């Protein structure tokens, strides 16, 4: 049986801090990073931070991890439904 990744509070911040650490080692000339590879790696890690933050919000709103991780469309639907719940209950 395969283990499923369970999002823990703070994972998003860890990913974001990892992205910052990656960028700290990249040389800058003027206002431009000189090496593309670590910049792309940092952006990929920051993207994962965003997904983890979204997962945390959706899990706190009661969605199951199985329903969230199905596809991009599942994320879109879950976010739209969650946003509707937030705005209606406010």
VMD Tcl script that draws the C-alpha trace (Angstrom):
set ca {
  {0.00 0.00 0.00}
  {1.44 3.37 -1.04}
  {1.76 6.12 1.54}
  {-0.12 9.32 0.87}
  {1.45 12.68 1.55}
  {-0.34 14.46 4.36}
  {0.07 18.22 4.42}
  {1.25 19.54 7.74}
  {0.84 23.10 8.96}
  {3.90 25.05 7.98}
  {4.92 22.97 4.96}
  {4.19 25.92 2.68}
  {6.51 28.16 4.69}
  {9.24 25.51 4.59}
  {9.02 25.30 0.80}
  {9.08 29.08 0.50}
  {12.13 29.34 2.75}
  {13.84 26.65 0.66}
  {13.18 28.73 -2.47}
  {14.73 31.78 -0.80}
  {17.79 29.77 0.20}
  {18.24 28.55 -3.37}
  {18.20 32.14 -4.65}
  {20.68 33.37 -2.04}
  {23.47 31.45 -3.74}
  {22.80 32.78 -7.25}
  {25.07 35.55 -8.53}
  {23.36 38.79 -9.56}
  {24.64 41.31 -12.10}
  {22.73 44.56 -11.91}
  {19.22 43.36 -11.08}
  {19.41 40.12 -13.06}
  {20.25 36.62 -11.85}
  {23.10 35.23 -13.95}
  {22.33 31.50 -13.65}
  {18.97 30.23 -14.90}
  {19.03 26.74 -13.44}
  {18.83 27.64 -9.72}
  {16.31 30.39 -10.50}
  {14.05 27.85 -12.19}
  {14.55 25.48 -9.28}
  {13.61 28.24 -6.82}
  {10.48 29.11 -8.81}
  {9.48 25.45 -8.90}
  {9.92 25.23 -5.15}
  {7.91 28.44 -4.65}
  {5.16 26.96 -6.85}
  {5.07 23.93 -4.57}
  {4.79 26.29 -1.60}
  {1.66 27.79 -3.16}
  {0.15 24.33 -3.72}
  {0.90 23.36 -0.13}
  {-0.75 26.56 1.13}
  {-3.83 25.82 -0.97}
  {-3.89 22.25 0.35}
  {-3.75 23.49 3.93}
  {-6.71 25.81 3.39}
  {-8.80 23.20 1.59}
  {-8.06 20.51 4.18}
  {-9.06 22.90 6.97}
  {-12.33 23.54 5.11}
  {-13.08 19.80 5.23}
  {-12.04 18.52 1.83}
  {-10.25 15.19 1.66}
  {-6.73 14.88 0.27}
  {-7.98 12.36 -2.30}
  {-10.48 14.84 -3.72}
  {-7.97 17.71 -3.84}
  {-5.12 15.92 -5.62}
  {-7.06 14.55 -8.57}
  {-6.32 17.23 -11.16}
  {-5.93 20.93 -11.85}
  {-9.70 21.04 -12.44}
  {-10.27 19.49 -9.00}
  {-8.16 22.28 -7.45}
  {-10.11 24.90 -9.41}
  {-13.48 23.49 -8.38}
  {-12.44 23.11 -4.75}
  {-11.13 26.68 -4.61}
  {-14.25 28.10 -6.25}
  {-16.53 26.19 -3.88}
  {-14.44 27.15 -0.85}
  {-14.39 30.80 -1.92}
  {-18.17 30.72 -2.27}
  {-18.48 29.25 1.24}
  {-16.20 31.93 2.66}
  {-18.02 34.84 0.99}
  {-21.52 33.55 1.78}
  {-20.72 32.91 5.47}
  {-19.03 36.30 5.96}
}
mol new
graphics top color blue
foreach p $ca { graphics top sphere $p radius 0.5 }
foreach p [lrange $ca 0 end-1] q [lrange $ca 1 end] { graphics top cylinder $p $q radius 0.2 }
display resetview
